[in-house]
Amino acid sequence: MHTLEEVLELNIEDLRSQRMLRWKKLLDDSGGQFVIFGAGELGLKTLHGLLSVGLRPLAVLDNRAIPSSQPIIGIPLITPAKAASTFGLNILCLVAVFNTSIPRDQLASLGFCRIAHCLDAFAGLPDKFLPFVCLDNTDVIFSQSERVRAAYDLMADDSSRVAFVAQLRHRLFLDFDVVRAPQTPEMKSSEYFPDDIYHYLDDEVLVDCGAFHGDTITRFIEKRGAKFSLIYGLEPDQKNFVALQVYVAGLDAVTSSKVKPMPFGVGSQSGVVRFSGDGSVRSGSTAGGKEIIRIERLDDICRERAPTLIKMDIEGSEPDALEGARRLIEAHSPVLAICVYHASAHLWEIPLLAFKLNPEYRLFLRAHAEDCWDVTCYAVPPNRCLSS
């Protein structure tokens, strides 16, 4: 296991070359024959990107494929078992789903001997694919090494420090072994609401930024029952917001009266932005978005009731939204549960920003899924910390 300093002392040019050579070797060892496992968003991104540089997969694999499945832009859509019998077991299988352990195990059980992740292709072809969520060019980390060190030094416990270095290694080396722990129901249920970091208030005021269909609110209510005062559910995607309203309306009358759905995004300034909304978890602000949504500052939304707990999973807009909550954070020290996996630099930039806004905070890092997904920074005022 590398220490932080061992990671940051690596030669950036050597590392960049290693990532590109790794991808070339994967292709060469398989004779250029490969398939993509996953026909969802990530699989399609991988497919289109590789086709654009002249790399054509033999097939796209999906467990839901049937003999009559239509090809995807001319590429057959088949099951993994069909691929094994059709192409043999020495082809390269690129896993293109967001949690890799189950498909990796399935491919291995079928006998495939060359299994890699689509991020190997992304890192090997950086001009085509990067940046992509938490994966970026290596210089992003090395050029900000002092800020990386500063964020690491703010981590309040050993678990956070171990998770921090593991995430760096994954971003730099595509080291899946350090972040491969398969997501369990316990990991998922503890997301934003861990049992080992902060204690709850009987009059908790939760602000759920990125409320989606109410999944986080559901977990919070399951955990707290009636022991909360108010929930703001902020969801700018229109399809998701309608589903959120339906969910809240289906709660019992007392609970429903304490949940307030709001069709806004959050940012550092009030105004409007372009937005790409399709009713999925990946909806977010983007310059090429076809929709226009309203953005509000949390400092304005929560003037009457200050939050005691703020959760943010807003597809990369977290730093901007924290700036828009500056007054609340400085004056009221709410617990923060902020996703740090939507951009590589968020791993260190979000902890540093939270501490800048309120230097009383103690900072923790936890991964609630495998690979780099669902990694959350917790900023906790001392009077709510469970650990000393």
C-alpha positions, -999 to 999 in steps of 0.1 A, spaced: 0 0 0 15 33 -11 16 62 14 5 96 3 40 108 -2 50 77 -22 21 85 -45 29 121 -49 66 115 -55 59 94 -86 71 107 -120 42 122 -138 55 115 -173 63 79 -165 28 74 -150 11 89 -181 31 66 -203 24 36 -182 -14 42 -185 -12 44 -223 11 14 -226 -12 -6 -203 -41 0 -227 -20 -9 -257 -9 -42 -241 -44 -51 -232 -54 -47 -269 -22 -64 -283 -25 -94 -260 -60 -101 -272 -51 -96 -309 -73 -65 -309 -104 -86 -303 -126 -72 -276 -162 -69 -263 -179 -43 -241 -199 -56 -212 -227 -31 -205 -253 -15 -228 -262 14 -205 -248 49 -203 -212 40 -196 -212 12 -222 -225 35 -249 -200 61 -241 -172 35 -243 -186 22 -276 -189 55 -293 -155 67 -282 -137 35 -293 -155 35 -327 -144 71 -332 -107 61 -331 -112 30 -353 -116 4 -326 -146 -18 -333 -158 -43 -306 -170 -78 -316 -201 -73 -296 -218 -54 -267 -227 -78 -239 -258 -75 -217 -275 -101 -195 -309 -89 -208 -300 -95 -244 -322 -120 -264 -317 -136 -298 -339 -109 -314 -321 -80 -297 -313 -53 -322 -277 -44 -329 -264 -11 -314 -251 10 -343 -243 -22 -362 -226 -40 -332 -243 -72 -321 -260 -72 -287 -256 -106 -270 -253 -122 -236 -219 -130 -220 -225 -167 -224 -232 -162 -261 -199 -143 -265 -180 -171 -248 -193 -197 -272 -190 -174 -303 -156 -157 -298 -137 -179 -274 -123 -170 -240 -91 -151 -250 -109 -119 -261 -106 -88 -240 -137 -81 -220 -141 -44 -211 -165 -40 -182 -185 -7 -187 -208 -6 -157 -206 16 -126 -200 -12 -101 -176 -38 -114 -174 -67 -90 -205 -86 -101 -198 -85 -139 -161 -93 -133 -171 -123 -113 -196 -134 -139 -171 -131 -167 -145 -150 -147 -170 -178 -140 -176 -182 -177 -139 -187 -182 -128 -154 -198 -92 -147 -190 -88 -111 -201 -110 -88 -181 -104 -51 -178 -124 -19 -171 -135 6 -197 -115 32 -176 -84 14 -189 -94 25 -224 -103 60 -211 -68 64 -195 -51 50 -225 -69 73 -249 -70 105 -227 -76 129 -256 -107 111 -265 -122 103 -231 -109 125 -203 -119 140 -181 -146 116 -170 -161 119 -135 -133 110 -111 -108 100 -137 -86 128 -153 -52 133 -167 -24 126 -141 -12 162 -140 -45 173 -123 -33 155 -92 4 163 -94 -1 200 -102 -21 204 -70 0 182 -48 2 208 -20 -36 211 -19 -38 173 -19 -15 171 11 -35 199 29 -68 180 24 -52 147 36 -39 164 67 -74 175 75 -88 140 76 -99 133 112 -94 95 115 -74 66 100 -103 53 80 -106 86 62 -68 87 55 -68 52 41 -98 59 19 -82 92 7 -50 74 -5 -70 45 -20 -90 70 -41 -58 87 -53 -43 53 -63 -75 44 -81 -74 77 -101 -37 74 -109 -30 37 -114 -66 24 -120 -59 2 -90 -93 -14 -86 -81 -38 -58 -80 -9 -33 -115 2 -40 -132 -30 -51 -152 -38 -19 -186 -48 -34 -214 -25 -23 -235 -41 5 -270 -30 16 -253 -17 48 -228 4 28 -257 19 8 -279 25 38 -251 43 56 -245 68 28 -250 103 42 -262 88 75 -232 68 89 -234 54 125 -198 62 133 -192 99 125 -219 122 139 -250 120 162 -285 131 153 -307 158 166 -344 152 175 -353 184 156 -330 177 126 -335 200 95 -323 181 65 -316 198 32 -314 172 5 -297 187 -26 -303 163 -55 -334 146 -39 -341 125 -70 -372 104 -64 -368 106 -26 -343 78 -21 -322 97 4 -353 110 22 -366 74 25 -334 63 42 -334 93 65 -370 86 76 -363 49 81 -334 59 103 -350 87 123 -387 79 122 -406 110 135 -374 125 151 -369 153 127 -383 188 122 -382 195 84 -368 182 51 -361 204 21 -361 182 -10 -344 201 -38 -347 185 -73 -344 205 -105 -350 177 -130 -387 180 -139 -393 142 -143 -376 135 -110 -394 163 -93 -428 150 -103 -418 115 -89 -406 132 -57 -439 150 -53 -457 116 -58 -435 100 -32 -440 128 -6 -478 127 -12 -477 90 -4 -462 94 30 -484 95 61 -500 129 68 -477 139 96 -445 130 79 -456 145 45 -463 178 62 -427 180 73 -412 173 38 -410 203 14 -402 194 -23 -387 224 -42 -380 224 -80 -346 242 -78 -310 236 -83 -285 252 -59 -255 273 -66 -234 303 -55 -257 328 -71 -294 329 -79 -303 328 -116 -309 303 -144 -286 278 -160 -288 253 -188 -296 218 -176 -296 183 -191 -325 164 -174 -336 130 -184 -351 116 -152 -319 97 -143 -294 100 -115 -270 117 -140 -291 148 -146 -271 180 -141 -261 215 -152 -243 215 -185 -235 242 -211 -252 221 -238 -283 213 -218 -316 218 -236 -336 229 -205 -334 260 -184 -337 256 -146 -338 280 -117 -308 280 -93 -310 294 -58 -285 299 -30 -291 278 1 -285 310 21 -317 323 5 -338 291 5 -332 285 42 -335 319 57 -364 310 79 -352 276 91 -314 269 93 -304 234 83 -287 211 108 -277 186 80 -269 193 44 -265 165 18 -253 172 -17 -252 148 -47 -255 172 -76 -233 159 -104 -203 182 -100 -220 214 -88 -211 207 -52 -184 234 -48 -206 261 -63 -235 251 -41 -213 252 -9 -203 288 -18 -240 295 -19 -244 282 16 -215 302 31 -237 322 56 -254 291 68 -222 271 72 -204 300 90 -233 308 113 -249 275 121 -223 247 115 -247 221 99 -233 187 93 -223 184 57 -224 152 36 -210 161 2 -202 138 -27 -166 141 -39 -165 117 -69 -179 138 -97 -145 153 -106 -110 142 -98 -101 174 -79 -132 172 -57 -115 147 -35 -93 174 -21 -111 206 -31 -144 199 -13 -128 191 21 -106 222 17 -136 244 9 -157 230 38 -128 238 62 -123 272 47 -160 280 53 -159 268 88 -125 259 104 -143 243 134 -153 213 112 -137 179 116 -135 161 82 -141 124 74 -142 105 41 -162 73 35 -168 52 4 -203 38 2 -199 18 -30 -171 1 -49 -146 18 -74 -148 56 -70 -186 59 -67 -205 72 -38 -175 87 -20 -186 112 5 -169 139 26 -184 146 60 -178 179 77 -189 178 113 -189 204 141 -171 192 173 -202 191 193 -218 165 170 -188 143 165 -190 107 179 -152 103 180 -129 124 201 
